Amino acid sequence: MSTLENLPRPGEIGVSQGQLIRRRFFKHRGALVGLIAIIAITVLSFSSVGTILGGSGKLYVDDSGNFAIDGWRIPGWWKYNWYENYDLATPGGTPTASLFPFAIGDHPFGQDTLGKDVFARVMRGIQQSLIVMFVIAILTTAIGVLIGSIAGFFRGWIDSVLMRLTDVIIIIPVLILGAVIGKAFGGGSALFLAFFLGLFLWTGLSRLVRAEFLSLRELEFVDAARVAGAGPWRIIFKHILPNAIGVIIVNTTLLMSSAILLESSLSYLGFGITAPDISLGQIISEYQEAFSTRPWLFWWPGLFLIIIALSVNFIGDGLRDAFDPRQRRFRVKVDGIFAGFERALRRKGVGKNAKE
């Protein structure tokens, strides 16, 4: 990188690191689109069909003879549930939504052969997949950062023990492990599945955090903290960890897309979230035989799964560019004086080289 590229820009003078990161991130169009898409899908899925808090989540017949789910139901604005059967509104349950002429209808995503509303099922599936994704991200970040920071800071036998533990866990195929757990314990709960998967997905992050700590612990600000009387834990969490936050956030974001694809794979194979609850992978598995005759049953869960995974990856790409100072994706506009000064320096350098 040349000297001119390292010169401070007028708009960057007096701007904090957090402001620079935020500006670089919002300058990344893909990341901004991904963030908007994730927020929109999350709000749509939880507000449309509502959600359930507590309880077992199992179906039962209430006093009026209707199906209900055990737990505190928070209703949404959509009038159909994901677990009830309704009369077919159209022949074959085809979607009632259309562009020309524009119409939404009662069942915009269509119905299956039992009359279940596909829109309600897809929204509930998105909820469960998002819950798994965020729980895995929180759990793996906590475990990975803790183990990686301890191993990288203390080194010695502590580093050896923790890294050998990481090596043992990292060789276990997570897909097979998740299938065994789902088969042995019955699956069914998104939180249960996310908790067990999160216990085995932290290995990659812990290695990255360890590498960052091994580099940062040798810098001058750590020596200054030791001289000032700071203990090891204060140095880890107060001084070193904030300087490694970029690597942690970026890799956690990328891990989230892998988590939702892993959950969908397990549910597709029948080892993840099971009935009476649903997820996107389970819907795809349930309707896979109808791909050629009723493709709308297969399209919608697959489309939302792709959108969520791509959006999270775009967000991770934007965060990587924002936190990495070598990327230099963000450029503030220079004023006329600074631009003229820069051109003069470039001409002077060219003339000198030509003279030599």
TAHUWO-V884343 format. One record per helix or strand of 2 or more residues. SS is the DSSP state (2 for helix, 1 for strand). FROM is the first residue (numbers start at 0). LEN is the number of residues. If there is no record, write none. Layout:
# TAHUWO-V884343
((SS,FROM,LEN) (SS,FROM,LEN))
This chain:
# TAHUWO-V884343
((2,2,4) (2,9,3) (2,16,11) (2,28,21) (1,50,3) (1,58,3) (1,66,3) (1,71,3) (2,90,3) (2,117,37) (2,155,15) (2,173,12) (2,189,9) (2,202,14) (2,219,8) (2,231,38) (2,279,7) (2,287,3) (2,295,28) (2,335,20))
